């Protein structure tokens, strides 16, 4: 199972209530600081891994990803 990148706006809609979706600038900071796994491409577009869960400790998230890949 390989993690796919999705547009940050789509990822944010899946993680937050409609009235609490963070703005683009905030998501970009989170990616750059390593708070969430994703990337900012050469055109400035924001991408986040679809299995990224906001608010879950990075170590736990990494271990869950490894377990999911091992079970595939």
C-alpha positions as CSV (number, residue, x, y, z in Angstrom):
1,X,0.0,0.0,0.0
2,X,1.5,3.3,-1.1
3,X,0.5,6.6,0.4
4,X,-0.8,9.0,-2.2
5,X,-0.6,12.8,-2.2
6,X,-3.8,14.7,-2.4
7,X,-4.5,18.5,-2.7
8,X,-4.2,20.1,0.7
9,X,-7.7,21.6,0.4
10,X,-9.2,18.1,-0.1
11,X,-7.2,16.7,2.8
12,X,-8.3,19.6,5.1
13,X,-11.9,19.1,4.3
14,X,-11.6,15.5,5.4
15,X,-9.9,16.4,8.7
16,X,-11.8,19.5,9.9
17,X,-15.3,20.7,10.4
18,X,-16.5,23.0,7.7
19,X,-16.2,26.1,9.9
20,X,-12.7,25.2,11.2
21,X,-10.7,24.4,8.1
22,X,-7.3,26.0,8.3
23,X,-6.3,28.5,5.6
24,X,-3.7,27.7,2.9
25,X,-1.0,29.7,4.7
26,X,-1.4,27.6,7.9
27,X,-1.3,24.3,6.0
28,X,1.9,25.4,4.2
29,X,3.5,26.2,7.6
30,X,2.5,22.8,9.0
31,X,4.1,21.1,5.9
32,X,7.3,23.2,6.1
33,X,7.7,22.6,9.9
34,X,7.0,18.9,9.6
35,X,3.8,19.0,11.6
36,X,2.0,17.1,8.8
37,X,3.5,15.0,6.0
38,X,3.2,16.7,2.6
39,X,5.0,18.9,0.2
40,X,5.0,22.3,-1.5
41,X,5.7,21.7,-5.2
42,X,7.7,24.0,-7.5
43,X,4.5,25.9,-8.5
44,X,3.6,26.5,-4.8
45,X,0.8,24.0,-4.8
46,X,0.2,22.2,-1.4
47,X,0.0,18.4,-1.2
48,X,-0.7,16.2,1.9
49,X,-0.5,12.5,2.2
50,X,-4.0,11.1,2.2
51,X,-3.4,9.0,5.3
52,X,-2.2,11.9,7.4
53,X,-4.3,12.4,10.4
54,X,-4.2,15.8,12.0
55,X,-3.5,15.8,15.8
56,X,-2.0,12.3,15.9
57,X,1.6,12.2,17.2
58,X,4.0,11.7,14.3
59,X,5.6,8.6,15.8
60,X,2.2,6.9,16.1
61,X,1.2,8.0,12.6
62,X,4.5,6.5,11.2
63,X,4.0,3.2,13.0
64,X,0.4,2.9,11.8
65,X,1.6,3.5,8.3
66,X,4.3,0.8,8.6
67,X,1.7,-1.7,9.9
68,X,-0.7,-0.9,7.1
69,X,2.1,-1.4,4.5
70,X,3.2,-4.6,6.1
71,X,-0.4,-6.0,6.0
72,X,-1.0,-5.3,2.3
